[in-house]
Amino acid sequence: MSVLAKRLKEARLRAGISQERLGLAAGLDEMSASTRMNRYEQGKRSPDLELVERIGQVLGLPAAYFFTADDDMAEMLALFYRLDTKSRLSLVESLRTQVEVG
């Protein structure tokens, strides 16, 4: 199973929505939404970046989340995405300081 397929399924289940509902919310055609999402989750097909971004918007996750193989990085991306702009800037500055000192 691809990283994208794994992350997509986990995120959808965590959100508690069906494949069909996610597909529809991301703008897929009503007749194929469930089938297409199922194929993406099984790794049989891969959505293009534009669709991954729309899926991310529905699930409250950045597109990068779906592509990172590292679980810790995925969690950091998910948490960072939920921060407001001021908190993001503060966190980036704090990390920059730690890297420069370390």
C-alpha positions in Angstrom: 0.0 0.0 0.0 1.4 3.4 -0.9 2.0 6.1 1.7 -0.8 8.2 0.1 -3.3 5.4 0.3 -2.4 4.7 3.9 -2.6 8.3 5.0 -5.8 8.9 3.1 -7.7 6.0 4.6 -6.4 6.8 8.1 -7.4 10.4 7.8 -10.8 9.6 6.4 -11.5 7.1 9.2 -10.3 9.5 11.8 -12.8 12.1 10.4 -15.5 9.5 10.6 -16.8 10.0 7.1 -17.5 7.6 4.2 -15.5 7.3 1.0 -18.5 8.6 -0.9 -19.0 11.6 1.4 -15.3 12.5 1.2 -15.3 12.2 -2.6 -18.4 14.3 -3.0 -17.1 17.0 -0.6 -13.8 17.0 -2.6 -15.7 17.6 -5.8 -15.9 14.2 -7.4 -18.8 13.2 -9.5 -21.7 11.6 -7.6 -21.7 8.5 -9.7 -18.0 7.7 -9.2 -17.1 9.3 -5.9 -17.2 6.2 -3.7 -15.4 4.0 -6.3 -12.7 6.5 -7.0 -12.0 7.1 -3.3 -11.9 3.3 -2.7 -9.3 2.9 -5.5 -7.2 5.7 -4.0 -7.3 4.1 -0.6 -6.3 0.7 -2.0 -3.4 2.3 -3.9 -4.8 1.1 -7.3 -5.0 4.7 -8.5 -3.4 8.0 -7.4 -5.3 11.3 -7.3 -3.6 14.3 -8.9 -2.2 17.0 -6.6 -5.2 19.3 -7.1 -7.6 16.6 -5.8 -5.2 15.7 -2.9 -5.4 19.4 -2.0 -9.2 19.4 -2.1 -9.3 16.2 0.0 -6.9 17.8 2.5 -9.2 20.8 2.7 -12.2 18.6 3.5 -10.2 16.7 6.1 -8.3 19.7 7.6 -4.9 18.5 6.5 -2.2 19.9 4.1 -1.5 18.0 0.9 2.1 17.3 2.2 0.6 15.2 5.0 -0.5 12.6 2.4 3.0 12.2 0.9 5.3 12.0 3.9 6.4 8.5 4.8 7.5 9.5 8.3 4.7 9.2 10.9 6.2 11.9 13.2 6.5 14.3 10.3 3.0 13.6 9.2 1.7 14.4 12.7 3.8 17.6 12.8 2.4 18.7 9.5 -1.2 18.0 10.7 -0.7 19.9 13.9 1.1 22.8 12.2 -1.7 23.1 9.6 -4.2 23.7 12.4 -2.3 26.6 13.9 -3.2 30.2 13.2 -0.6 32.4 11.3 0.8 34.0 14.4 1.4 30.7 16.1 3.0 29.2 12.9 5.4 32.1 12.7 6.3 31.8 16.4 6.9 28.0 16.1 9.0 28.5 13.0 11.2 31.1 14.7 11.5 28.8 17.8 12.6 25.9 15.6 15.0 28.1 13.7 16.6 29.2 17.0 16.9 25.6 18.2 18.6 24.5 14.9 21.0 27.4 15.0 22.0 26.7 18.6 22.1 22.9 18.2 
